Amino acid sequence: MTKEEYEFEIEKELEGFRKIGYRSSLLAPAQVKAIVGKSISTLESDRMRSTGIPYIKGPGKKGGVLYRARSVAKWIVDREIKTA
């Protein structure tokens, strides 16, 4: 896949997010759960093991976790199985 095709696939995923109502560039774990089909506890486990979707943590001990929509889209595209 060329870089242009890769970027097109990511943009296609982002457009899909917008169509289902997720217009923000930052997504809460519950929104990511609905998009990728992983439970919130699995997303948390992935964060603890430093695997899975990249995320942003707010400041302090109680800082919330957010995911960039582009990171979620990239994660989805990277895991797609392409067939001819």
mmCIF file of the N, C-alpha and C atoms, coordinates in Angstrom:
data_MODEL
# 
_entry.id   MODEL 
# 
loop_
_atom_site.group_PDB 
_atom_site.id 
_atom_site.type_symbol 
_atom_site.label_atom_id 
_atom_site.label_alt_id 
_atom_site.label_comp_id 
_atom_site.label_asym_id 
_atom_site.label_entity_id 
_atom_site.label_seq_id 
_atom_site.pdbx_PDB_ins_code 
_atom_site.Cartn_x 
_atom_site.Cartn_y 
_atom_site.Cartn_z 
_atom_site.occupancy 
_atom_site.B_iso_or_equiv 
_atom_site.pdbx_formal_charge 
_atom_site.auth_seq_id 
_atom_site.auth_comp_id 
_atom_site.auth_asym_id 
_atom_site.auth_atom_id 
_atom_site.pdbx_PDB_model_num 
ATOM 1   N N  . MET A 1 1  ? 0.847   -1.170 0.000  1.00 0.00 ? 1  MET A N  1 
ATOM 2   C CA . MET A 1 1  ? 0.000   0.000  0.000  1.00 0.00 ? 1  MET A CA 1 
ATOM 3   C C  . MET A 1 1  ? 0.894   1.235  0.000  1.00 0.00 ? 1  MET A C  1 
ATOM 4   N N  . THR A 1 2  ? 0.610   2.166  -0.892 1.00 0.00 ? 2  THR A N  1 
ATOM 5   C CA . THR A 1 2  ? 1.399   3.397  -0.941 1.00 0.00 ? 2  THR A CA 1 
ATOM 6   C C  . THR A 1 2  ? 0.991   4.318  0.204  1.00 0.00 ? 2  THR A C  1 
ATOM 7   N N  . LYS A 1 3  ? 1.814   5.318  0.435  1.00 0.00 ? 3  LYS A N  1 
ATOM 8   C CA . LYS A 1 3  ? 1.515   6.276  1.499  1.00 0.00 ? 3  LYS A CA 1 
ATOM 9   C C  . LYS A 1 3  ? 0.196   7.008  1.211  1.00 0.00 ? 3  LYS A C  1 
ATOM 10  N N  . GLU A 1 4  ? -0.046  7.336  -0.053 1.00 0.00 ? 4  GLU A N  1 
ATOM 11  C CA . GLU A 1 4  ? -1.280  8.022  -0.427 1.00 0.00 ? 4  GLU A CA 1 
ATOM 12  C C  . GLU A 1 4  ? -2.502  7.138  -0.174 1.00 0.00 ? 4  GLU A C  1 
ATOM 13  N N  . GLU A 1 5  ? -2.385  5.858  -0.514 1.00 0.00 ? 5  GLU A N  1 
ATOM 14  C CA . GLU A 1 5  ? -3.486  4.922  -0.269 1.00 0.00 ? 5  GLU A CA 1 
ATOM 15  C C  . GLU A 1 5  ? -3.734  4.755  1.227  1.00 0.00 ? 5  GLU A C  1 
ATOM 16  N N  . TYR A 1 6  ? -2.635  4.707  1.997  1.00 0.00 ? 6  TYR A N  1 
ATOM 17  C CA . TYR A 1 6  ? -2.719  4.574  3.448  1.00 0.00 ? 6  TYR A CA 1 
ATOM 18  C C  . TYR A 1 6  ? -3.449  5.776  4.050  1.00 0.00 ? 6  TYR A C  1 
ATOM 19  N N  . GLU A 1 7  ? -3.056  6.982  3.635  1.00 0.00 ? 7  GLU A N  1 
ATOM 20  C CA . GLU A 1 7  ? -3.697  8.197  4.140  1.00 0.00 ? 7  GLU A CA 1 
ATOM 21  C C  . GLU A 1 7  ? -5.170  8.246  3.731  1.00 0.00 ? 7  GLU A C  1 
ATOM 22  N N  . PHE A 1 8  ? -5.471  7.787  2.515  1.00 0.00 ? 8  PHE A N  1 
ATOM 23  C CA . PHE A 1 8  ? -6.855  7.754  2.046  1.00 0.00 ? 8  PHE A CA 1 
ATOM 24  C C  . PHE A 1 8  ? -7.689  6.831  2.932  1.00 0.00 ? 8  PHE A C  1 
ATOM 25  N N  . GLU A 1 9  ? -7.145  5.670  3.274  1.00 0.00 ? 9  GLU A N  1 
ATOM 26  C CA . GLU A 1 9  ? -7.861  4.721  4.131  1.00 0.00 ? 9  GLU A CA 1 
ATOM 27  C C  . GLU A 1 9  ? -8.120  5.314  5.515  1.00 0.00 ? 9  GLU A C  1 
ATOM 28  N N  . ILE A 1 10 ? -7.141  6.032  6.052  1.00 0.00 ? 10 ILE A N  1 
ATOM 29  C CA . ILE A 1 10 ? -7.322  6.680  7.364  1.00 0.00 ? 10 ILE A CA 1 
ATOM 30  C C  . ILE A 1 10 ? -8.422  7.729  7.279  1.00 0.00 ? 10 ILE A C  1 
ATOM 31  N N  . GLU A 1 11 ? -8.386  8.548  6.231  1.00 0.00 ? 11 GLU A N  1 
ATOM 32  C CA . GLU A 1 11 ? -9.415  9.583  6.065  1.00 0.00 ? 11 GLU A CA 1 
ATOM 33  C C  . GLU A 1 11 ? -10.799 8.961  5.892  1.00 0.00 ? 11 GLU A C  1 
ATOM 34  N N  . LYS A 1 12 ? -10.863 7.826  5.219  1.00 0.00 ? 12 LYS A N  1 
ATOM 35  C CA . LYS A 1 12 ? -12.133 7.116  5.035  1.00 0.00 ? 12 LYS A CA 1 
ATOM 36  C C  . LYS A 1 12 ? -12.683 6.663  6.399  1.00 0.00 ? 12 LYS A C  1 
ATOM 37  N N  . GLU A 1 13 ? -11.798 6.164  7.254  1.00 0.00 ? 13 GLU A N  1 
ATOM 38  C CA . GLU A 1 13 ? -12.229 5.764  8.606  1.00 0.00 ? 13 GLU A CA 1 
ATOM 39  C C  . GLU A 1 13 ? -12.724 6.978  9.394  1.00 0.00 ? 13 GLU A C  1 
ATOM 40  N N  . LEU A 1 14 ? -11.993 8.091  9.308  1.00 0.00 ? 14 LEU A N  1 
ATOM 41  C CA . LEU A 1 14 ? -12.402 9.302  10.029 1.00 0.00 ? 14 LEU A CA 1 
ATOM 42  C C  . LEU A 1 14 ? -13.768 9.788  9.541  1.00 0.00 ? 14 LEU A C  1 
ATOM 43  N N  . GLU A 1 15 ? -14.007 9.703  8.253  1.00 0.00 ? 15 GLU A N  1 
ATOM 44  C CA . GLU A 1 15 ? -15.309 10.090 7.703  1.00 0.00 ? 15 GLU A CA 1 
ATOM 45  C C  . GLU A 1 15 ? -16.401 9.180  8.264  1.00 0.00 ? 15 GLU A C  1 
ATOM 46  N N  . GLY A 1 16 ? -16.089 7.898  8.419  1.00 0.00 ? 16 GLY A N  1 
ATOM 47  C CA . GLY A 1 16 ? -17.044 6.974  9.027  1.00 0.00 ? 16 GLY A CA 1 
ATOM 48  C C  . GLY A 1 16 ? -17.376 7.359  10.460 1.00 0.00 ? 16 GLY A C  1 
ATOM 49  N N  . PHE A 1 17 ? -16.374 7.817  11.208 1.00 0.00 ? 17 PHE A N  1 
ATOM 50  C CA . PHE A 1 17 ? -16.614 8.281  12.580 1.00 0.00 ? 17 PHE A CA 1 
ATOM 51  C C  . PHE A 1 17 ? -17.590 9.457  12.566 1.00 0.00 ? 17 PHE A C  1 
ATOM 52  N N  . ARG A 1 18 ? -17.373 10.384 11.640 1.00 0.00 ? 18 ARG A N  1 
ATOM 53  C CA . ARG A 1 18 ? -18.236 11.575 11.562 1.00 0.00 ? 18 ARG A CA 1 
ATOM 54  C C  . ARG A 1 18 ? -19.667 11.183 11.225 1.00 0.00 ? 18 ARG A C  1 
ATOM 55  N N  . LYS A 1 19 ? -19.824 10.195 10.357 1.00 0.00 ? 19 LYS A N  1 
ATOM 56  C CA . LYS A 1 19 ? -21.165 9.766  9.954  1.00 0.00 ? 19 LYS A CA 1 
ATOM 57  C C  . LYS A 1 19 ? -21.948 9.169  11.108 1.00 0.00 ? 19 LYS A C  1 
ATOM 58  N N  . ILE A 1 20 ? -21.256 8.556  12.072 1.00 0.00 ? 20 ILE A N  1 
ATOM 59  C CA . ILE A 1 20 ? -21.976 7.976  13.212 1.00 0.00 ? 20 ILE A CA 1 
ATOM 60  C C  . ILE A 1 20 ? -22.028 8.931  14.406 1.00 0.00 ? 20 ILE A C  1 
ATOM 61  N N  . GLY A 1 21 ? -21.614 10.185 14.183 1.00 0.00 ? 21 GLY A N  1 
ATOM 62  C CA . GLY A 1 21 ? -21.802 11.217 15.201 1.00 0.00 ? 21 GLY A CA 1 
ATOM 63  C C  . GLY A 1 21 ? -20.586 11.591 16.019 1.00 0.00 ? 21 GLY A C  1 
ATOM 64  N N  . TYR A 1 22 ? -19.429 11.024 15.744 1.00 0.00 ? 22 TYR A N  1 
ATOM 65  C CA . TYR A 1 22 ? -18.227 11.366 16.499 1.00 0.00 ? 22 TYR A CA 1 
ATOM 66  C C  . TYR A 1 22 ? -17.443 12.417 15.718 1.00 0.00 ? 22 TYR A C  1 
ATOM 67  N N  . ARG A 1 23 ? -17.748 13.686 15.968 1.00 0.00 ? 23 ARG A N  1 
ATOM 68  C CA . ARG A 1 23 ? -17.155 14.776 15.203 1.00 0.00 ? 23 ARG A CA 1 
ATOM 69  C C  . ARG A 1 23 ? -15.910 15.369 15.847 1.00 0.00 ? 23 ARG A C  1 
ATOM 70  N N  . SER A 1 24 ? -15.692 15.098 17.116 1.00 0.00 ? 24 SER A N  1 
ATOM 71  C CA . SER A 1 24 ? -14.543 15.656 17.824 1.00 0.00 ? 24 SER A CA 1 
ATOM 72  C C  . SER A 1 24 ? -13.259 14.947 17.397 1.00 0.00 ? 24 SER A C  1 
ATOM 73  N N  . SER A 1 25 ? -12.138 15.674 17.526 1.00 0.00 ? 25 SER A N  1 
ATOM 74  C CA . SER A 1 25 ? -10.852 15.044 17.210 1.00 0.00 ? 25 SER A CA 1 
ATOM 75  C C  . SER A 1 25 ? -10.348 14.206 18.380 1.00 0.00 ? 25 SER A C  1 
ATOM 76  N N  . LEU A 1 26 ? -10.982 14.356 19.559 1.00 0.00 ? 26 LEU A N  1 
ATOM 77  C CA . LEU A 1 26 ? -10.634 13.553 20.729 1.00 0.00 ? 26 LEU A CA 1 
ATOM 78  C C  . LEU A 1 26 ? -11.837 12.713 21.138 1.00 0.00 ? 26 LEU A C  1 
ATOM 79  N N  . LEU A 1 27 ? -11.580 11.448 21.426 1.00 0.00 ? 27 LEU A N  1 
ATOM 80  C CA . LEU A 1 27 ? -12.652 10.513 21.766 1.00 0.00 ? 27 LEU A CA 1 
ATOM 81  C C  . LEU A 1 27 ? -12.454 9.949  23.171 1.00 0.00 ? 27 LEU A C  1 
ATOM 82  N N  . ALA A 1 28 ? -13.540 9.812  23.892 1.00 0.00 ? 28 ALA A N  1 
ATOM 83  C CA . ALA A 1 28 ? -13.519 9.198  25.223 1.00 0.00 ? 28 ALA A CA 1 
ATOM 84  C C  . ALA A 1 28 ? -13.436 7.679  25.069 1.00 0.00 ? 28 ALA A C  1 
ATOM 85  N N  . PRO A 1 29 ? -12.982 6.977  26.108 1.00 0.00 ? 29 PRO A N  1 
ATOM 86  C CA . PRO A 1 29 ? -12.910 5.512  26.032 1.00 0.00 ? 29 PRO A CA 1 
ATOM 87  C C  . PRO A 1 29 ? -14.237 4.855  25.640 1.00 0.00 ? 29 PRO A C  1 
ATOM 88  N N  . ALA A 1 30 ? -15.357 5.375  26.109 1.00 0.00 ? 30 ALA A N  1 
ATOM 89  C CA . ALA A 1 30 ? -16.654 4.786  25.756 1.00 0.00 ? 30 ALA A CA 1 
ATOM 90  C C  . ALA A 1 30 ? -16.925 4.907  24.255 1.00 0.00 ? 30 ALA A C  1 
ATOM 91  N N  . GLN A 1 31 ? -16.491 6.016  23.664 1.00 0.00 ? 31 GLN A N  1 
ATOM 92  C CA . GLN A 1 31 ? -16.659 6.186  22.223 1.00 0.00 ? 31 GLN A CA 1 
ATOM 93  C C  . GLN A 1 31 ? -15.754 5.225  21.445 1.00 0.00 ? 31 GLN A C  1 
ATOM 94  N N  . VAL A 1 32 ? -14.521 5.079  21.916 1.00 0.00 ? 32 VAL A N  1 
ATOM 95  C CA . VAL A 1 32 ? -13.582 4.160  21.265 1.00 0.00 ? 32 VAL A CA 1 
ATOM 96  C C  . VAL A 1 32 ? -14.111 2.733  21.375 1.00 0.00 ? 32 VAL A C  1 
ATOM 97  N N  . LYS A 1 33 ? -14.660 2.409  22.529 1.00 0.00 ? 33 LYS A N  1 
ATOM 98  C CA . LYS A 1 33 ? -15.259 1.080  22.735 1.00 0.00 ? 33 LYS A CA 1 
ATOM 99  C C  . LYS A 1 33 ? -16.307 0.797  21.667 1.00 0.00 ? 33 LYS A C  1 
ATOM 100 N N  . ALA A 1 34 ? -17.167 1.782  21.395 1.00 0.00 ? 34 ALA A N  1 
ATOM 101 C CA . ALA A 1 34 ? -18.222 1.604  20.393 1.00 0.00 ? 34 ALA A CA 1 
ATOM 102 C C  . ALA A 1 34 ? -17.658 1.460  18.988 1.00 0.00 ? 34 ALA A C  1 
ATOM 103 N N  . ILE A 1 35 ? -16.561 2.124  18.712 1.00 0.00 ? 35 ILE A N  1 
ATOM 104 C CA . ILE A 1 35 ? -15.976 2.100  17.368 1.00 0.00 ? 35 ILE A CA 1 
ATOM 105 C C  . ILE A 1 35 ? -15.219 0.802  17.111 1.00 0.00 ? 35 ILE A C  1 
ATOM 106 N N  . VAL A 1 36 ? -14.336 0.416  18.037 1.00 0.00 ? 36 VAL A N  1 
ATOM 107 C CA . VAL A 1 36 ? -13.443 -0.726 17.772 1.00 0.00 ? 36 VAL A CA 1 
ATOM 108 C C  . VAL A 1 36 ? -13.949 -2.049 18.345 1.00 0.00 ? 36 VAL A C  1 
ATOM 109 N N  . GLY A 1 37 ? -14.947 -2.002 19.200 1.00 0.00 ? 37 GLY A N  1 
ATOM 110 C CA . GLY A 1 37 ? -15.501 -3.240 19.731 1.00 0.00 ? 37 GLY A CA 1 
ATOM 111 C C  . GLY A 1 37 ? -14.693 -3.874 20.846 1.00 0.00 ? 37 GLY A C  1 
ATOM 112 N N  . LYS A 1 38 ? -13.867 -3.078 21.516 1.00 0.00 ? 38 LYS A N  1 
ATOM 113 C CA . LYS A 1 38 ? -13.131 -3.575 22.686 1.00 0.00 ? 38 LYS A CA 1 
ATOM 114 C C  . LYS A 1 38 ? -13.798 -3.027 23.937 1.00 0.00 ? 38 LYS A C  1 
ATOM 115 N N  . SER A 1 39 ? -13.791 -3.794 24.999 1.00 0.00 ? 39 SER A N  1 
ATOM 116 C CA . SER A 1 39 ? -14.374 -3.303 26.245 1.00 0.00 ? 39 SER A CA 1 
ATOM 117 C C  . SER A 1 39 ? -13.463 -2.235 26.854 1.00 0.00 ? 39 SER A C  1 
ATOM 118 N N  . ILE A 1 40 ? -14.034 -1.436 27.724 1.00 0.00 ? 40 ILE A N  1 
ATOM 119 C CA . ILE A 1 40 ? -13.252 -0.389 28.386 1.00 0.00 ? 40 ILE A CA 1 
ATOM 120 C C  . ILE A 1 40 ? -12.142 -1.016 29.220 1.00 0.00 ? 40 ILE A C  1 
ATOM 121 N N  . SER A 1 41 ? -12.417 -2.153 29.857 1.00 0.00 ? 41 SER A N  1 
ATOM 122 C CA . SER A 1 41 ? -11.374 -2.806 30.652 1.00 0.00 ? 41 SER A CA 1 
ATOM 123 C C  . SER A 1 41 ? -10.228 -3.310 29.764 1.00 0.00 ? 41 SER A C  1 
ATOM 124 N N  . THR A 1 42 ? -10.536 -3.750 28.551 1.00 0.00 ? 42 THR A N  1 
ATOM 125 C CA . THR A 1 42 ? -9.485  -4.170 27.630 1.00 0.00 ? 42 THR A CA 1 
ATOM 126 C C  . THR A 1 42 ? -8.668  -2.977 27.163 1.00 0.00 ? 42 THR A C  1 
ATOM 127 N N  . LEU A 1 43 ? -9.335  -1.857 26.883 1.00 0.00 ? 43 LEU A N  1 
ATOM 128 C CA . LEU A 1 43 ? -8.606  -0.640 26.513 1.00 0.00 ? 43 LEU A CA 1 
ATOM 129 C C  . LEU A 1 43 ? -7.671  -0.215 27.648 1.00 0.00 ? 43 LEU A C  1 
ATOM 130 N N  . GLU A 1 44 ? -8.172  -0.299 28.890 1.00 0.00 ? 44 GLU A N  1 
ATOM 131 C CA . GLU A 1 44 ? -7.356  0.044  30.054 1.00 0.00 ? 44 GLU A CA 1 
ATOM 132 C C  . GLU A 1 44 ? -6.166  -0.908 30.186 1.00 0.00 ? 44 GLU A C  1 
ATOM 133 N N  . SER A 1 45 ? -6.423  -2.189 29.996 1.00 0.00 ? 45 SER A N  1 
ATOM 134 C CA . SER A 1 45 ? -5.360  -3.189 30.065 1.00 0.00 ? 45 SER A CA 1 
ATOM 135 C C  . SER A 1 45 ? -4.298  -2.915 28.997 1.00 0.00 ? 45 SER A C  1 
ATOM 136 N N  . ASP A 1 46 ? -4.741  -2.577 27.788 1.00 0.00 ? 46 ASP A N  1 
ATOM 137 C CA . ASP A 1 46 ? -3.799  -2.229 26.716 1.00 0.00 ? 46 ASP A CA 1 
ATOM 138 C C  . ASP A 1 46 ? -2.935  -1.031 27.103 1.00 0.00 ? 46 ASP A C  1 
ATOM 139 N N  . ARG A 1 47 ? -3.562  -0.043 27.763 1.00 0.00 ? 47 ARG A N  1 
ATOM 140 C CA . ARG A 1 47 ? -2.793  1.138  28.197 1.00 0.00 ? 47 ARG A CA 1 
ATOM 141 C C  . ARG A 1 47 ? -1.753  0.751  29.237 1.00 0.00 ? 47 ARG A C  1 
ATOM 142 N N  . MET A 1 48 ? -2.114  -0.105 30.176 1.00 0.00 ? 48 MET A N  1 
ATOM 143 C CA . MET A 1 48 ? -1.184  -0.515 31.225 1.00 0.00 ? 48 MET A CA 1 
ATOM 144 C C  . MET A 1 48 ? 0.006   -1.292 30.661 1.00 0.00 ? 48 MET A C  1 
ATOM 145 N N  . ARG A 1 49 ? -0.225  -2.039 29.590 1.00 0.00 ? 49 ARG A N  1 
ATOM 146 C CA . ARG A 1 49 ? 0.845   -2.820 28.968 1.00 0.00 ? 49 ARG A CA 1 
ATOM 147 C C  . ARG A 1 49 ? 1.566   -2.057 27.857 1.00 0.00 ? 49 ARG A C  1 
ATOM 148 N N  . SER A 1 50 ? 1.160   -0.808 27.632 1.00 0.00 ? 50 SER A N  1 
ATOM 149 C CA . SER A 1 50 ? 1.736   0.031  26.554 1.00 0.00 ? 50 SER A CA 1 
ATOM 150 C C  . SER A 1 50 ? 1.558   -0.613 25.186 1.00 0.00 ? 50 SER A C  1 
ATOM 151 N N  . THR A 1 51 ? 0.405   -1.201 24.968 1.00 0.00 ? 51 THR A N  1 
ATOM 152 C CA . THR A 1 51 ? 0.051   -1.751 23.666 1.00 0.00 ? 51 THR A CA 1 
ATOM 153 C C  . THR A 1 51 ? -1.265  -1.107 23.242 1.00 0.00 ? 51 THR A C  1 
ATOM 154 N N  . GLY A 1 52 ? -1.689  -1.389 22.052 1.00 0.00 ? 52 GLY A N  1 
ATOM 155 C CA . GLY A 1 52 ? -2.992  -0.886 21.625 1.00 0.00 ? 52 GLY A CA 1 
ATOM 156 C C  . GLY A 1 52 ? -2.934  0.518  21.070 1.00 0.00 ? 52 GLY A C  1 
ATOM 157 N N  . ILE A 1 53 ? -4.035  1.216  21.192 1.00 0.00 ? 53 ILE A N  1 
ATOM 158 C CA . ILE A 1 53 ? -4.221  2.532  20.593 1.00 0.00 ? 53 ILE A CA 1 
ATOM 159 C C  . ILE A 1 53 ? -3.511  3.597  21.426 1.00 0.00 ? 53 ILE A C  1 
ATOM 160 N N  . PRO A 1 54 ? -2.708  4.473  20.780 1.00 0.00 ? 54 PRO A N  1 
ATOM 161 C CA . PRO A 1 54 ? -2.083  5.575  21.521 1.00 0.00 ? 54 PRO A CA 1 
ATOM 162 C C  . PRO A 1 54 ? -3.155  6.484  22.143 1.00 0.00 ? 54 PRO A C  1 
ATOM 163 N N  . TYR A 1 55 ? -2.850  7.041  23.305 1.00 0.00 ? 55 TYR A N  1 
ATOM 164 C CA . TYR A 1 55 ? -3.829  7.858  24.020 1.00 0.00 ? 55 TYR A CA 1 
ATOM 165 C C  . TYR A 1 55 ? -3.167  9.074  24.644 1.00 0.00 ? 55 TYR A C  1 
ATOM 166 N N  . ILE A 1 56 ? -4.014  9.971  25.136 1.00 0.00 ? 56 ILE A N  1 
ATOM 167 C CA . ILE A 1 56 ? -3.565  11.179 25.829 1.00 0.00 ? 56 ILE A CA 1 
ATOM 168 C C  . ILE A 1 56 ? -4.130  11.105 27.235 1.00 0.00 ? 56 ILE A C  1 
ATOM 169 N N  . LYS A 1 57 ? -3.303  11.389 28.236 1.00 0.00 ? 57 LYS A N  1 
ATOM 170 C CA . LYS A 1 57 ? -3.775  11.399 29.614 1.00 0.00 ? 57 LYS A CA 1 
ATOM 171 C C  . LYS A 1 57 ? -3.760  12.828 30.119 1.00 0.00 ? 57 LYS A C  1 
ATOM 172 N N  . GLY A 1 58 ? -4.843  13.221 30.766 1.00 0.00 ? 58 GLY A N  1 
ATOM 173 C CA . GLY A 1 58 ? -4.928  14.552 31.350 1.00 0.00 ? 58 GLY A CA 1 
ATOM 174 C C  . GLY A 1 58 ? -3.990  14.676 32.540 1.00 0.00 ? 58 GLY A C  1 
ATOM 175 N N  . PRO A 1 59 ? -3.750  15.900 32.997 1.00 0.00 ? 59 PRO A N  1 
ATOM 176 C CA . PRO A 1 59 ? -2.821  16.111 34.106 1.00 0.00 ? 59 PRO A CA 1 
ATOM 177 C C  . PRO A 1 59 ? -3.349  15.584 35.444 1.00 0.00 ? 59 PRO A C  1 
ATOM 178 N N  . GLY A 1 60 ? -2.432  15.233 36.313 1.00 0.00 ? 60 GLY A N  1 
ATOM 179 C CA . GLY A 1 60 ? -2.784  14.800 37.663 1.00 0.00 ? 60 GLY A CA 1 
ATOM 180 C C  . GLY A 1 60 ? -3.168  13.339 37.732 1.00 0.00 ? 60 GLY A C  1 
ATOM 181 N N  . LYS A 1 61 ? -3.391  12.884 38.973 1.00 0.00 ? 61 LYS A N  1 
ATOM 182 C CA . LYS A 1 61 ? -3.756  11.481 39.188 1.00 0.00 ? 61 LYS A CA 1 
ATOM 183 C C  . LYS A 1 61 ? -5.119  11.146 38.582 1.00 0.00 ? 61 LYS A C  1 
ATOM 184 N N  . LYS A 1 62 ? -6.004  12.121 38.602 1.00 0.00 ? 62 LYS A N  1 
ATOM 185 C CA . LYS A 1 62 ? -7.361  11.867 38.122 1.00 0.00 ? 62 LYS A CA 1 
ATOM 186 C C  . LYS A 1 62 ? -7.571  12.352 36.689 1.00 0.00 ? 62 LYS A C  1 
ATOM 187 N N  . GLY A 1 63 ? -6.486  12.627 35.993 1.00 0.00 ? 63 GLY A N  1 
ATOM 188 C CA . GLY A 1 63 ? -6.588  13.079 34.607 1.00 0.00 ? 63 GLY A CA 1 
ATOM 189 C C  . GLY A 1 63 ? -7.240  12.013 33.741 1.00 0.00 ? 63 GLY A C  1 
ATOM 190 N N  . GLY A 1 64 ? -8.212  12.417 32.960 1.00 0.00 ? 64 GLY A N  1 
ATOM 191 C CA . GLY A 1 64 ? -8.930  11.473 32.114 1.00 0.00 ? 64 GLY A CA 1 
ATOM 192 C C  . GLY A 1 64 ? -8.110  11.039 30.907 1.00 0.00 ? 64 GLY A C  1 
ATOM 193 N N  . VAL A 1 65 ? -8.514  9.954  30.319 1.00 0.00 ? 65 VAL A N  1 
ATOM 194 C CA . VAL A 1 65 ? -7.862  9.412  29.136 1.00 0.00 ? 65 VAL A CA 1 
ATOM 195 C C  . VAL A 1 65 ? -8.710  9.760  27.922 1.00 0.00 ? 65 VAL A C  1 
ATOM 196 N N  . LEU A 1 66 ? -8.045  10.242 26.890 1.00 0.00 ? 66 LEU A N  1 
ATOM 197 C CA . LEU A 1 66 ? -8.693  10.522 25.616 1.00 0.00 ? 66 LEU A CA 1 
ATOM 198 C C  . LEU A 1 66 ? -7.864  9.911  24.502 1.00 0.00 ? 66 LEU A C  1 
ATOM 199 N N  . TYR A 1 67 ? -8.537  9.584  23.411 1.00 0.00 ? 67 TYR A N  1 
ATOM 200 C CA . TYR A 1 67 ? -7.867  9.028  22.241 1.00 0.00 ? 67 TYR A CA 1 
ATOM 201 C C  . TYR A 1 67 ? -8.052  9.991  21.077 1.00 0.00 ? 67 TYR A C  1 
ATOM 202 N N  . ARG A 1 68 ? -6.997  10.232 20.321 1.00 0.00 ? 68 ARG A N  1 
ATOM 203 C CA . ARG A 1 68 ? -7.136  11.031 19.109 1.00 0.00 ? 68 ARG A CA 1 
ATOM 204 C C  . ARG A 1 68 ? -7.878  10.190 18.070 1.00 0.00 ? 68 ARG A C  1 
ATOM 205 N N  . ALA A 1 69 ? -8.852  10.803 17.407 1.00 0.00 ? 69 ALA A N  1 
ATOM 206 C CA . ALA A 1 69 ? -9.627  10.086 16.393 1.00 0.00 ? 69 ALA A CA 1 
ATOM 207 C C  . ALA A 1 69 ? -8.714  9.533  15.305 1.00 0.00 ? 69 ALA A C  1 
ATOM 208 N N  . ARG A 1 70 ? -7.699  10.302 14.926 1.00 0.00 ? 70 ARG A N  1 
ATOM 209 C CA . ARG A 1 70 ? -6.768  9.850  13.886 1.00 0.00 ? 70 ARG A CA 1 
ATOM 210 C C  . ARG A 1 70 ? -5.987  8.616  14.348 1.00 0.00 ? 70 ARG A C  1 
ATOM 211 N N  . SER A 1 71 ? -5.614  8.561  15.622 1.00 0.00 ? 71 SER A N  1 
ATOM 212 C CA . SER A 1 71 ? -4.905  7.387  16.149 1.00 0.00 ? 71 SER A CA 1 
ATOM 213 C C  . SER A 1 71 ? -5.790  6.143  16.110 1.00 0.00 ? 71 SER A C  1 
ATOM 214 N N  . VAL A 1 72 ? -7.067  6.325  16.414 1.00 0.00 ? 72 VAL A N  1 
ATOM 215 C CA . VAL A 1 72 ? -8.004  5.201  16.369 1.00 0.00 ? 72 VAL A CA 1 
ATOM 216 C C  . VAL A 1 72 ? -8.171  4.731  14.925 1.00 0.00 ? 72 VAL A C  1 
ATOM 217 N N  . ALA A 1 73 ? -8.330  5.683  14.003 1.00 0.00 ? 73 ALA A N  1 
ATOM 218 C CA . ALA A 1 73 ? -8.487  5.337  12.588 1.00 0.00 ? 73 ALA A CA 1 
ATOM 219 C C  . ALA A 1 73 ? -7.245  4.616  12.069 1.00 0.00 ? 73 ALA A C  1 
ATOM 220 N N  . LYS A 1 74 ? -6.067  5.109  12.437 1.00 0.00 ? 74 LYS A N  1 
ATOM 221 C CA . LYS A 1 74 ? -4.811  4.485  12.010 1.00 0.00 ? 74 LYS A CA 1 
ATOM 222 C C  . LYS A 1 74 ? -4.710  3.072  12.571 1.00 0.00 ? 74 LYS A C  1 
ATOM 223 N N  . TRP A 1 75 ? -5.084  2.899  13.822 1.00 0.00 ? 75 TRP A N  1 
ATOM 224 C CA . TRP A 1 75 ? -5.050  1.586  14.459 1.00 0.00 ? 75 TRP A CA 1 
ATOM 225 C C  . TRP A 1 75 ? -5.948  0.606  13.704 1.00 0.00 ? 75 TRP A C  1 
ATOM 226 N N  . ILE A 1 76 ? -7.129  1.068  13.302 1.00 0.00 ? 76 ILE A N  1 
ATOM 227 C CA . ILE A 1 76 ? -8.058  0.214  12.550 1.00 0.00 ? 76 ILE A CA 1 
ATOM 228 C C  . ILE A 1 76 ? -7.469  -0.162 11.201 1.00 0.00 ? 76 ILE A C  1 
ATOM 229 N N  . VAL A 1 77 ? -6.939  0.827  10.477 1.00 0.00 ? 77 VAL A N  1 
ATOM 230 C CA . VAL A 1 77 ? -6.372  0.573  9.145  1.00 0.00 ? 77 VAL A CA 1 
ATOM 231 C C  . VAL A 1 77 ? -5.186  -0.379 9.244  1.00 0.00 ? 77 VAL A C  1 
ATOM 232 N N  . ASP A 1 78 ? -4.367  -0.212 10.264 1.00 0.00 ? 78 ASP A N  1 
ATOM 233 C CA . ASP A 1 78 ? -3.193  -1.092 10.430 1.00 0.00 ? 78 ASP A CA 1 
ATOM 234 C C  . ASP A 1 78 ? -3.577  -2.543 10.683 1.00 0.00 ? 78 ASP A C  1 
ATOM 235 N N  . ARG A 1 79 ? -4.765  -2.789 11.192 1.00 0.00 ? 79 ARG A N  1 
ATOM 236 C CA . ARG A 1 79 ? -5.183  -4.146 11.521 1.00 0.00 ? 79 ARG A CA 1 
ATOM 237 C C  . ARG A 1 79 ? -6.102  -4.778 10.503 1.00 0.00 ? 79 ARG A C  1 
ATOM 238 N N  . GLU A 1 80 ? -6.457  -4.024 9.459  1.00 0.00 ? 80 GLU A N  1 
ATOM 239 C CA . GLU A 1 80 ? -7.301  -4.593 8.421  1.00 0.00 ? 80 GLU A CA 1 
ATOM 240 C C  . GLU A 1 80 ? -6.532  -5.655 7.640  1.00 0.00 ? 80 GLU A C  1 
ATOM 241 N N  . ILE A 1 81 ? -7.218  -6.701 7.296  1.00 0.00 ? 81 ILE A N  1 
ATOM 242 C CA . ILE A 1 81 ? -6.622  -7.743 6.463  1.00 0.00 ? 81 ILE A CA 1 
ATOM 243 C C  . ILE A 1 81 ? -7.070  -7.485 5.032  1.00 0.00 ? 81 ILE A C  1 
ATOM 244 N N  . LYS A 1 82 ? -6.106  -7.203 4.184  1.00 0.00 ? 82 LYS A N  1 
ATOM 245 C CA . LYS A 1 82 ? -6.402  -6.909 2.792  1.00 0.00 ? 82 LYS A CA 1 
ATOM 246 C C  . LYS A 1 82 ? -6.345  -8.188 1.969  1.00 0.00 ? 82 LYS A C  1 
ATOM 247 N N  . THR A 1 83 ? -7.366  -8.382 1.166  1.00 0.00 ? 83 THR A N  1 
ATOM 248 C CA . THR A 1 83 ? -7.382  -9.523 0.254  1.00 0.00 ? 83 THR A CA 1 
ATOM 249 C C  . THR A 1 83 ? -7.507  -9.021 -1.170 1.00 0.00 ? 83 THR A C  1 
ATOM 250 N N  . ALA A 1 84 ? -6.971  -9.779 -2.090 1.00 0.00 ? 84 ALA A N  1 
ATOM 251 C CA . ALA A 1 84 ? -6.996  -9.360 -3.494 1.00 0.00 ? 84 ALA A CA 1 
ATOM 252 C C  . ALA A 1 84 ? -8.326  -9.669 -4.126 1.00 0.00 ? 84 ALA A C  1 
# 
